[in-house]
Amino acid sequence: MESGDGLILRVRPVLARLTAEQAYGLCDAARTYGSGIIDLTSRANLQIRGVRTDTHGPLLERLGALGLLDADPALESRRNILVDPFWQTGDDTALIAAALAARLAELPPLPAKFGFAVDAGDARRLAAASADIRVERGASGGLILRADGAPLGRPVAVEGAVDAVIALARWFVDSGGAAAGRMARHLAGTALPDAFAGTEAPAAEAPPVAPGVTSLGLAVGVPFGQIEAAAFADLLRASGAAALRTTAVRVLILEGGALVAADGFVTGADDPRLRVEACAGVPFCPSATVATRDLALRLAARAPGRLHVSGCAKGCAHAGAAPLTLVGRDGRFDLVRDGRAWDMPLETGLDPDTLATRFGAA
């Protein structure tokens, strides 16, 4: 993808996991072939920034040698699969996600942002993450298939989960869902057929992954999802982690990683930066007309709840609703309450230089 600071190359880790060798290699590749900046996205992917046209080819070769490229680029673009970050080898999440990845060619042509969540662990951890078709834990303890935007799902067995996912994706396309782009938007005007009508509520949400010590190892937050490759490699080395897992809440889990100093990362669950989402903004994104992250940092401690600062109405940093969303437009900001970046604002044309004061009084 083209961006204001060069090309961005996205890496989708399989099952949201990199071995330590792959992670070190990714950090070195980001410094050698890019700007040395790595993004952790809201879909648990990694992006190398600042890639030039002449370094793009060598970067692909390096990532291929690390086992971080799909054999088929067309299938790679469809592999928008979020997983419960605490999956274990052979559990329901790992089995379903691997089976879905192996059958991506059976999916119909879907919108670029259309995605899947496999949330089949002991608790539901991806409820707030962006996804269109969900296989998740139901209230009864079994698995359900649920279309995003529908309150209920239908029971599904592990063995039949991927068949059901593919069938629901085909219904989405056949019923005109591509025009809406996302499942929830489509369901706002189109009823699910009886075959997918839900009968069971999803289980209660588990708390999101937070910085601290977890059952897998040390977890650290990444402010606004942006990582300096050198600091990333230093953290891996100091912690002794054997692998790492990416998450949709911009927290990295260092498998087997010990508690160490983590300069530049969020280590406390009460850090106000965890409540703020902000895209790259000016000058990094050509769609943005405002700088976002300096403002987000100034407002973080004052925000009464989750705050989303978006450079434009696409809302790339946070697809869901937030109590407060600031949306850049023509060098100023619009304010949306309890909505998404593309929703109708309550106030428009707010001056970014005085917004902190206005925000404090809001």
Buried (B, 14 or more C-beta within 10 A) or exposed (E): EEBBBBBBBBBBBBBBBBBBEBBBBBBBBBBEBBBBBBBBBBBBBBBBBBBEEEBBEEBBEBBEEBEBBBEEEEBBBBBBBBBBBBBEEEBBBBBBBBBBBEBBEEBEEBBEBBBBBBBBBBBBBBBBBBBBBBBBBBBEEBBBBBBBBBEBBBBBEBEEBBBBBBBBBBBBBEBEBBEBBBBBBBBEEBEBEEEBEBEBBBBEEBEBBBBBEBEBBBBBBBBBBBBBBBBBBBBBEBBBBBBBBBBBBBBBBBBBBEEBEBEBBBBEBEBBBBBBBBBBBBEBBEBBBBBBBEBBBEBBEEBEEBBBBBBBBBBBBBBBBBBBBBBBBEEBBBBBBEBBBBBEBEEEEBEBEEBEEEBEEB
